[in-house]
C-alpha cells in the first residue's frame, strides 16, 4: 500500500493540472468570445452598408426612371398639341370620320399623359409668376391689373408638380403717360 502523503501529492498535482486547464480554457473562451464579438460587429456594419447601398441604388434607379419618363413626356407633348390643331382643322372642314378618329386619339393621348402626372398650367387671368411663366411681350392696357397674364402664346405644363415647360405669355402693364412737349415759337 502506497503512503498517504504520496496520494495527497498526486491528488494535489491532479488538482493543479485541472486548475491550470480550467484557467487555459477560460482564457481561450475569452479570446474566442472577443473574436466572435469582432466578427459580429463586422457583420452588423456590413449589413448596414449593404442596406444603405441598396437604398442608394434604388434611389438612383427611381431618379433615372423619372428623368427618362420626363424626357418621353416632353417629346409627346408637342405631338398631342399638334393633334389638337389637327382636331381644330377637322372641325372646320366638317370631315366626320377624320374628326371622330382624331378626337379619339387626342383624348387617349391626353388621358395617358394626365395619368403620368402631366397637367397644364392655368395662366390667363393669373398674376405673372416667373417660375411657371415665360413673358414674351408686355401689353399696355387699362383693363387688367399690371402683371396679369392676358394671353397665352404657348401652353405650359407641370409634371408631378414640377415645371416641365413654362407657359409663354403676354403680360399686362400700365400705359405709359404721354408727354406733350411744347414747341417754342420763334
Number of C-alpha atoms within 10 A of each C-alpha: 3 6 7 9 9 10 11 11 11 12 12 12 12 12 12 12 12 12 12 12 12 12 12 12 12 12 12 12 12 12 12 12 12 12 12 12 12 12 12 12 12 12 12 12 12 12 12 12 12 12 12 12 12 12 12 12 12 12 12 12 12 12 12 12 12 12 12 12 14 18 12 11 19 16 11 15 20 11 14 18 15 13 18 18 13 17 20 15 14 19 14 10 11 11 11 11 10 15 18 14 12 19 18 10 15 20 14 13 17 18 12 13 17 14 10 14 15 23 19 16 17 14 23 16 16 12 16 21 15 10 10 20 25 20 18 13 14 17 17 14 15 11 10 15 15 19 18 20 25 24 16 20 14 14 17 22 22 17 19 13 10 13 18 21 19 21 27 20 24 23 28 24 20 15 11 8 6 6 6 6 6 6 6 5 4 3
